[in-house]
């Protein structure tokens, strides 16, 4: 009996050992899975957090959340290309040679773009049923151009300039279409100002994250940030088609004309007659004056970028290196822009005309002060105030378009205003590149640019504010 039981006992012992081994294997598998989840959580947790933020307050249901994510991808890709080009054109050579390179860059890319930019808006305006395809095309074009640039930045060939022009045109085309898409994706009880504020903040945050990554890739070689841009823009190409189909609908839309355009076509008397009729196709005097003020601020932005880049490289801020000086100015401008975007959504009971006049006056005061008492602190303050004011003035312009422009022409108005503002930026950059590297002189020119814009628009904007009505003249 004992002998008969021994095989069973042996089998039982073996089973017990096998169970022990199985249990050990299970515990090991569980540990591996736990480690995997721990390593995977930062990525998935971050993705869930981003999705929760971008899709809050109905933005997910309306499709605005997807546009915010797409704009973040756009900002990350653009900053990768900017890092690569800045290193190639600006940082890799002495200051005098760099000025020549940047001047050549402006002549070959910005000058043709100044001619092309006024055409971008009207061309895209004629293709209202293909907005998703247009945004995907702008992304894909920049992906291919990034690959072309990856070879040009190493060899220094002339391919760099037409490729950079193509990137610029594609980027502006995306911006124009994006502005036209936003009104189609407004969640319930969402103002256009709040929607644009969210989209802009998404782009700014992505730029802030991608910039140091691009700088790290640049340390590996000048082409690596462009490889990163290629990957990002390919992702943006596919992401563009995830936007809701309603962004391609042009039901009830028409083309917008500025007042000056309408007078040129039909004469001032017809304009007076049309003001008395509903369905006016022009954007109105308040919008045109606000656009003029924004153009002055955008011109100032282009001027400060180019002028301070060379000035601080040659004459850094006191006690700092050129790289640190440029970093201080860049961070100040970015922080001011982000703060202005956030404040724009908070100022719900202020007339947009008053806001524009006020912020432009603040920039004018900051520019005059910095020109008279040129110094590191005041230069940083000027860039911060300029960034803050540009963001807030742009949101106020968006509010005026929402308030004064009929819905059937609102998307067209956005397209044309974006194009005009880009032309102003190019003009300001051209001024900044040709001036002597004298801080007081340069900031005096900056103050003059802002003064012209403020003086030519303040009367019209304040008059529009007095006649805008107590309810219709709200920012949000």
PyMOL commands that set and color helices and strands:
alter all, ss='L'
color gray80, all
select helices_A, chain A and resi 2-54+56-62+64-91+95-125+128-155+159-185+192-220+224-240+245-248+259-266+268-275+285-314+322-346+352-372+376-404+407-434+439-467
alter helices_A, ss='H'
color red, helices_A
deselect
rebuild
show_as cartoon
